[in-house]
Amino acid sequence: MKRTLLALIFICGFSVTQAQTYTWAENTACIFYTNCTKCHFPGGPGPFSLIDYGNAFAARFAIRQAVLDNYMPPWQPDENYQTYAHERLLTQTEKNIIVSWVDQGALAGVLANAPTPPSYSATGSQLAQIDFSASIGIYTNVFTQDDYRCFVIPTSFGVDKYISDIELIPGNRQMVHHVLIYTDVNPTCYSLDTAAAGPGYSNFGGTGSNTSDLIGGYVPGSQPLHFPAGMGMKLDANAYIILQIHYPQGTDGLTDSSRINLTFAGGPVRTLQLDPILSHNTNISPPLNIPANTVMNFTETFTVPSITAGADSVTVLSIAPHMHNVATSIKCYAIKPGNDTVPLINIPNWDFHWQGLYDFRQPLVFPEGTVLKAEAVFDNTSANSNAPNPNNPVTAGEATTDEMMLVYFTYLVYQSGDGNIIVDTVTVKPTYNGCQFVGLGDLANSYSQFNIYPNPTYDFVNISFEQFETGDVKITLVDVSGRLMAEYLQPQVGQGTFTKTIDVQTIPSGMYYVRIWNGTQLFAKPLLVTK
């Protein structure tokens, strides 16, 4: 009897192992191509390429650890607090596949069956149209420590322009850590550049000019900035473009020739602004001062005013927190009149080296009186390995040994319809299935038997779909921030057409998404609720 049980256990265990064997060709190549190769390609900023099996195999143990530690892909925001456009996230299923693949020997599989690898160019543009392009020239870094170098690019347009797309192409991806992009009508930066030896001039924290306006930025893996139709960053006539490029320690002797490409918007354009609305300079409590060997909490608060005569709301496209090395976490949210709380961003494990600007999947609209709040923790003790010197106090300042607490917002005066703009159609990343990670439009088209009507609606909506095999079905209604508004579980739905009527009378006006999960696939379609 004992031998029989052992034999059964062995057989069952062997069957499970066989069923869960993963290979590069059939499984992990797709995951890497979808999530990782925007940085990990030949000549890219990643330390190794993931385009081909040989390089992935050589780096398999580093890949496994990075995935287990959630270090890669680099994505700081808490995905359960708020969702964003173009997220760099692995699902738990994808993580499990990668780890299992390595543990099983990182098998190649049938390489002829592998998906076609993506093609990347270290210098090529992704913009369909380029209206302005300029390089910083050829710069060789001579600094052994971190260098923040500003490069000034004159423009010669006699009239104002509005920028709809911003693309930064690093000349040396092994060298460029991040870039901040400014415009300025005054010649201050140009004078600083002219006076310094070689291309550009060193200046940490900003450009050295009080009139420079931040319009965008670049971090490894980021895509060109694209603003919704009819919106753009203003480029004043004859303005200067300033690129502040961070060259980290260890890049001395390397040469860079980064380039910026711009596309200009046509027709009527509304002006976007990118400002640190929440700032340690204006609205923090207590003042940003962290004594030695101390952990402190800080709060920033800003109330949305009436923007202009007759304009009582603002439209927010994106958010970008900025702090240094003593900071350990930050959470930001909005409280609308009526006490409706809107989550904006939560970074529970702050990392100075992986900062970014995060676009909301759809613009958020905040009426006059909305309170924006940020809460951050700063740990100036030996428990924080990033703290420069826990035995010294830290105050607000520009240097990395100082601290900052800024939250930038990309925003403009509200106009009817702003809240319905879709920046990224992928509302949820489906479970790994071959090499297809489809977006909202693809989901809707691939499941024509899924219908919602009437749409728009103000009281009730009918959800109709075709069930192909008996099983449990979950229907959820979520808002554009991913917040659950309603949930319905239908056990053991039989084959055939199934219709469910949902009451939305208590749900506020706005854009929502109806999602159907049938146990193996997820489908989603937008729903507009009007009152």
C-alpha positions in Angstrom: 0.0 0.0 0.0 2.8 2.4 0.9 4.6 1.6 -2.3 1.4 2.3 -4.3 0.9 5.7 -2.6 4.5 6.6 -3.3 4.1 5.6 -6.9 0.9 7.6 -7.3 2.6 10.7 -5.7 5.5 10.3 -8.1 3.3 10.0 -11.1 1.1 12.9 -10.1 4.1 15.1 -9.3 5.7 14.1 -12.6 2.5 15.0 -14.5 2.2 18.4 -12.8 5.9 19.2 -13.6 5.4 18.2 -17.2 2.3 20.3 -17.5 4.1 23.4 -16.2 7.3 23.2 -18.3 8.1 26.5 -19.9 10.5 27.4 -22.8 11.9 30.5 -24.4 10.2 30.0 -27.7 6.7 29.1 -26.4 6.5 31.3 -23.3 9.2 33.7 -22.1 10.2 35.4 -25.4 6.8 36.9 -25.7 6.8 38.2 -22.1 10.2 39.8 -22.6 9.3 41.3 -26.0 6.1 42.8 -24.5 7.5 44.1 -21.3 11.3 44.4 -21.3 13.0 44.9 -24.7 12.2 48.7 -24.9 15.3 48.9 -22.7 16.9 45.5 -23.1 17.9 45.6 -26.8 21.4 45.8 -28.4 22.7 49.3 -27.7 19.8 50.0 -25.3 20.1 51.3 -21.7 19.6 47.8 -20.3 22.9 46.0 -19.3 22.0 43.0 -21.6 19.7 42.3 -24.5 16.6 40.2 -24.3 16.0 40.1 -28.0 17.6 36.6 -28.5 17.6 33.4 -26.5 21.4 33.3 -26.1 21.7 36.6 -24.2 18.6 35.8 -22.1 20.0 32.4 -21.1 23.3 34.0 -20.1 21.5 36.5 -17.9 18.8 34.1 -16.6 19.8 34.2 -12.9 19.9 38.0 -12.8 16.5 38.1 -14.6 15.0 35.7 -12.0 16.2 37.7 -9.0 15.1 41.1 -10.6 11.6 39.7 -11.1 11.4 38.2 -7.6 12.5 41.5 -6.1 10.1 43.5 -8.3 13.1 45.5 -9.4 12.3 44.9 -13.0 10.5 46.2 -14.9 11.1 49.5 -13.1 7.7 50.7 -12.0 7.3 52.5 -8.7 3.6 53.3 -8.4 1.3 50.9 -6.5 -0.8 49.3 -9.2 -3.7 48.7 -6.8 -4.0 52.4 -5.9 -4.2 53.9 -9.3 -3.6 52.8 -12.9 -1.8 54.7 -15.7 -1.3 54.8 -19.4 1.4 52.5 -20.8 2.3 50.8 -17.6 5.4 48.7 -17.3 4.1 45.9 -15.2 4.4 42.1 -15.1 1.3 40.1 -14.1 1.8 37.5 -11.4 1.3 34.8 -14.1 4.1 36.3 -16.1 6.4 36.4 -13.1 5.7 32.8 -12.3 6.4 31.8 -15.8 9.8 33.6 -15.9 10.9 32.1 -12.5 9.8 28.6 -13.4 11.5 28.9 -16.8 14.8 29.7 -15.1 14.3 27.0 -12.4 13.6 24.4 -15.1 16.9 25.2 -16.8 15.9 28.1 -19.1 15.0 25.8 -22.0 15.1 27.1 -25.5 12.2 25.1 -26.9 11.7 25.1 -30.7 13.2 28.4 -31.6 11.5 28.3 -35.0 8.2 28.7 -33.1 9.3 31.8 -31.2 7.5 35.0 -31.9 9.1 37.5 -34.3 11.4 39.7 -32.2 10.7 43.5 -32.1 13.0 45.8 -34.0 14.7 48.7 -32.3 17.0 51.4 -33.4 19.4 53.2 -31.0 19.0 56.4 -33.1 15.7 56.1 -35.0 12.6 58.1 -34.3 9.2 56.8 -33.4 7.4 59.9 -34.5 5.3 59.9 -37.7 6.2 63.5 -38.3 9.1 65.6 -37.1 8.7 69.4 -37.3 11.9 70.3 -35.4 15.0 68.3 -34.6 18.2 69.3 -32.9 21.2 67.7 -31.3 23.3 68.8 -28.3 26.4 68.3 -30.4 29.1 65.9 -29.3 29.8 66.0 -25.5 32.4 63.9 -23.7 31.8 63.7 -19.9 34.9 64.6 -17.9 33.3 64.3 -14.4 33.9 61.3 -12.2 30.8 62.1 -10.1 27.2 62.7 -11.1 26.9 65.5 -13.6 23.7 67.4 -14.4 24.5 69.3 -17.6 22.3 71.8 -19.4 22.5 72.1 -23.2 20.8 75.1 -24.9 19.2 74.8 -28.3 18.1 78.1 -29.9 15.0 78.1 -32.1 14.3 80.7 -34.8 10.5 80.6 -35.1 9.1 84.1 -35.5 5.7 83.0 -34.1 4.5 80.9 -31.1 4.3 77.2 -31.7 2.4 74.5 -29.8 4.1 71.1 -29.2 2.0 68.0 -29.6 4.8 65.4 -29.4 8.2 65.4 -27.6 10.8 62.7 -28.3 14.2 62.5 -26.7 16.6 60.1 -28.3 19.7 59.5 -26.1 22.9 59.6 -28.1 24.4 57.1 -25.6 21.9 55.0 -23.8 24.6 53.6 -21.5 25.3 57.1 -20.4 22.0 59.1 -20.1 20.2 58.4 -16.9 17.3 60.9 -17.4 16.6 64.2 -19.1 14.4 67.2 -18.1 13.2 69.4 -21.0 12.7 73.1 -20.5 11.8 76.2 -22.7 12.9 79.7 -21.9 12.4 83.1 -23.7 15.3 84.8 -21.8 18.9 84.4 -22.9 20.2 83.5 -19.4 20.8 79.9 -20.2 22.4 80.7 -23.6 24.8 83.0 -21.8 25.7 80.3 -19.3 26.3 77.8 -22.1 28.4 80.2 -24.1 30.6 81.0 -21.0 31.2 77.3 -20.2 33.9 75.2 -21.8 32.6 72.7 -24.3 28.9 72.0 -25.1 26.6 72.8 -22.2 27.1 73.9 -18.6 26.8 72.1 -15.3 23.8 73.1 -13.1 22.0 70.8 -10.6 18.3 71.2 -9.9 17.3 73.4 -12.8 18.6 75.5 -15.6 20.0 78.4 -13.6 17.2 80.6 -15.0 14.1 81.7 -13.0 12.0 81.9 -16.2 12.5 78.3 -17.6 9.4 76.3 -18.0 9.5 72.5 -17.7 7.6 70.8 -20.6 8.6 67.2 -20.4 11.3 64.6 -19.6 12.8 61.3 -20.4 13.7 58.2 -18.4 15.0 54.8 -19.8 12.2 52.9 -21.5 9.9 55.9 -21.8 8.1 56.5 -25.0 7.7 59.9 -26.8 5.3 62.3 -25.0 2.1 62.7 -26.9 -0.6 65.1 -25.9 -4.3 64.7 -26.8 -5.6 66.4 -29.9 -6.1 70.2 -29.4 -3.7 70.4 -26.5 0.0 71.3 -26.5 3.0 72.8 -24.7 3.6 76.4 -25.8 6.9 77.2 -27.4 7.2 81.0 -27.5 8.6 82.7 -30.6 12.4 82.6 -30.6 12.5 80.6 -27.4 15.4 78.4 -26.3 15.0 74.7 -25.6 17.2 73.5 -22.7 17.9 69.8 -22.0 19.2 69.0 -18.6 20.8 65.6 -18.8 21.9 63.5 -15.8 25.1 61.7 -16.5 25.6 59.4 -13.5 28.9 58.5 -11.7 31.0 56.1 -13.8 30.2 57.6 -17.2 33.3 59.8 -17.4 35.1 59.4 -20.7 31.9 58.4 -22.5 30.5 60.6 -25.4 26.9 61.6 -25.9 25.0 63.3 -28.7 21.4 63.2 -27.6 18.7 64.6 -29.8 15.2 66.1 -29.3 12.4 65.8 -31.9 9.2 67.8 -31.8 5.9 67.7 -33.6 3.8 70.9 -33.7 0.0 70.9 -33.3 -2.2 72.5 -36.0 -5.4 74.3 -35.6 -6.8 75.7 -32.3 -4.7 74.5 -29.4 -5.2 74.8 -25.7 -2.1 75.5 -23.6 -0.8 72.8 -21.2 1.2 73.6 -18.1 3.6 71.4 -16.1 4.1 72.8 -12.6 5.0 71.6 -9.1 1.6 72.4 -7.7 2.5 70.7 -4.4 5.8 72.0 -3.3 8.0 72.1 -0.2 8.6 75.8 -1.1 5.0 76.9 -0.7 2.5 74.4 0.9 4.3 71.9 3.2 3.8 71.2 6.9 6.0 71.1 8.8 8.9 72.8 7.0 11.1 70.3 5.2 13.8 69.8 7.8 14.8 66.2 8.9 17.1 66.1 12.0 19.8 63.5 12.2 18.7 60.0 13.0 15.1 60.9 12.6 12.1 59.6 10.7 9.5 62.4 9.8 6.2 62.7 8.0 5.3 65.7 5.9 2.0 66.8 4.2 1.4 69.2 1.4 -2.0 70.7 0.6 -3.3 72.8 -2.3 -6.8 73.9 -3.0 -7.8 74.3 -6.7 -8.9 78.0 -7.2 -11.1 79.5 -9.9 -8.6 79.4 -12.8 -10.0 82.2 -14.9 -13.3 84.1 -15.1 -16.0 81.6 -15.9 -13.6 78.6 -15.6 -14.2 76.7 -12.4 -12.4 73.3 -13.1 -9.1 72.0 -14.3 -8.2 69.0 -16.4 -5.2 67.0 -15.2 -3.3 64.7 -17.6 -0.4 63.4 -15.6 1.5 63.4 -12.3 5.2 63.3 -11.4 6.5 63.2 -7.8 10.1 64.3 -7.2 12.2 63.7 -4.0 15.8 62.7 -3.2 17.4 59.9 -1.2 16.2 60.4 2.3 12.6 60.0 1.1 11.1 56.5 1.4 7.4 56.9 0.3 4.8 59.3 -1.1 1.1 59.2 -1.6 -1.0 61.8 -3.4 -4.8 62.1 -3.7 -7.5 64.6 -4.4 -10.6 65.4 -2.3 -13.4 66.9 -4.4 -16.1 69.1 -3.0 -18.5 66.6 -1.5 -15.6 64.6 0.0 -15.2 62.2 -3.0 -11.6 61.0 -2.7 -9.7 60.3 -6.0 -6.4 58.4 -5.7 -3.6 59.9 -7.8 -0.4 58.1 -6.9 1.1 55.9 -4.2 4.8 55.0 -4.2 5.4 52.9 -1.1 9.1 52.3 -1.8 10.6 55.5 -3.2 13.7 55.1 -5.4 15.4 58.3 -6.5 16.9 56.5 -9.6 13.5 55.5 -11.1 11.4 58.7 -11.3 8.9 59.3 -14.0 5.9 61.2 -15.3 2.8 59.1 -15.2 -0.1 59.8 -17.6 -3.6 58.9 -16.4 -5.5 56.6 -18.7 -8.1 59.3 -19.0 -7.8 62.9 -17.9 -9.1 63.7 -14.4 -11.3 66.7 -13.9 -11.1 68.7 -10.6 -13.6 71.5 -9.9 -12.8 74.6 -7.9 -12.4 73.7 -4.3 -10.8 70.3 -4.9 -8.0 69.7 -2.3 -4.8 68.1 -3.6 -2.8 66.4 -0.8 0.6 64.6 -0.7 1.9 62.7 2.3 5.5 61.6 2.4 7.9 59.9 4.8 11.6 60.8 5.1 13.9 58.4 6.9 17.2 60.0 7.9 18.5 57.0 9.9 20.8 54.1 9.3 17.7 51.9 8.5 17.6 53.8 5.2 20.6 52.6 3.2 20.0 55.5 0.7 20.4 58.2 3.3 23.7 60.1 2.6 24.7 60.6 6.2 22.1 59.9 8.9 24.3 61.7 11.5 23.7 65.0 9.7 20.4 66.9 9.5 18.9 67.3 6.0 17.1 70.4 4.8 15.5 71.5 1.5 17.9 72.2 -1.3 19.0 71.3 -4.8 21.9 68.8 -4.1 21.3 65.1 -3.8 22.4 65.4 -0.2 19.5 67.8 0.4 15.9 67.0 0.0 12.8 68.0 -2.0 9.1 67.2 -2.0 7.6 68.2 -5.2 4.5 66.9 -7.1 4.3 68.1 -10.7 1.0 68.1 -12.6 0.3 68.4 -16.3 -2.9 70.4 -16.5 -5.0 72.9 -18.4 -8.3 74.8 -18.0 -11.2 72.3 -18.2 -13.4 72.1 -21.4 -16.5 70.0 -21.8 -15.6 66.5 -23.0 -12.1 66.4 -21.4 -13.0 63.5 -19.0 -14.0 61.3 -22.0 -10.6 61.4 -23.7 -9.0 58.0 -23.8 -5.2 58.2 -23.5 -4.6 54.5 -23.3 -7.2 52.0 -24.5 -5.7 49.1 -22.4 -7.9 49.2 -19.2 -6.5 45.9 -17.9 -3.8 43.5 -19.0 -5.3 40.1 -19.7 -3.8 36.9 -18.3 -0.9 35.7 -20.4 -2.2 33.9 -23.5 0.3 33.1 -26.2 1.8 36.5 -27.3 -1.3 38.6 -27.5 -1.8 41.4 -24.9 -4.8 43.0 -26.4 -6.2 46.5 -25.6 -9.8 47.6 -25.1 -10.4 48.1 -28.8 -9.1 44.7 -29.7 -11.1 43.1 -26.9 -14.3 44.7 -28.1 -13.7 43.7 -31.7 -12.7 40.1 -30.9 -15.9 39.5 -28.9 -18.7 40.8 -31.0 -21.2 38.9 -29.0 -20.6 41.3 -26.0 -23.0 44.2 -26.1 -24.0 47.0 -23.7 -27.1 49.1 -24.3 -28.3 51.7 -24.1 -25.0 53.5 -24.2 -24.9 56.3 -23.0 -27.4 55.6 -20.2 -28.7 57.4 -17.1 -30.6 54.7 -15.2 -30.2 51.1 -16.4 -27.8 49.3 -18.8 -28.3 45.9 -20.3 -25.2 43.7 -20.7 -25.5 40.9 -23.2 -22.9 38.3 -24.1 -22.5 34.8 -25.5 -21.4 32.1 -23.0 -19.7 29.3 -24.8 -19.5 26.8 -22.0 -21.1 26.6 -18.5 -19.3 28.4 -15.8 -19.2 31.2 -13.3 -19.2 34.8 -14.7 -18.2 38.0 -13.0 -19.3 41.4 -14.2 -17.7 44.5 -12.8 -18.2 48.2 -13.4 -15.1 50.4 -12.8 -14.3 54.0 -13.2 -11.4 55.4 -15.2 -9.1 55.3 -12.1 -9.8 51.5 -11.8 -12.1 52.0 -8.7 -14.8 49.3 -8.4 -18.3 50.8 -8.6 -20.3 47.6 -8.8 -19.8 43.8 -9.0 -22.1 41.0 -9.9 -21.3 37.3 -9.7 -23.5 34.9 -11.8 -22.7 31.3 -10.9 -22.9 28.5 -13.4 -24.1 30.5 -16.4 -25.1 28.0 -19.1 -24.2 28.1 -22.8 -26.0 30.6 -25.0 -26.9 34.3 -24.8 -26.9 35.7 -21.3 -28.3 39.2 -20.4 -27.9 41.1 -17.2 -29.5 44.4 -16.3 -27.5 46.8 -14.0 -28.9 49.7 -12.2 -26.6 52.8 -12.5 -29.0 55.4 -11.1 -26.8 56.0 -8.0 -23.5 56.2 -10.1 -22.3 59.7 -10.9 -22.0 60.9 -14.5 -18.8 59.9 -16.2 -16.9 57.3 -18.3 -16.8 53.8 -16.9 -15.8 50.3 -18.1 -17.9 47.1 -18.1 -15.7 44.1 -17.7 -16.7 40.4 -18.1 -14.6 37.6 -16.7 -15.6 34.1 -17.6 -12.8 32.2 -15.8 -10.4 32.1 -18.7 -10.8 35.4 -20.6 -11.6 39.0 -19.8 -13.5 41.4 -22.1 -14.1 45.1 -21.6 -16.2 47.9 -23.2 -16.6 51.6 -22.3 -19.9 52.9 -20.8 -20.9 56.5 -20.6 -23.3 57.4 -17.7 -25.1 60.7 -18.1 -27.5 62.4 -15.7 
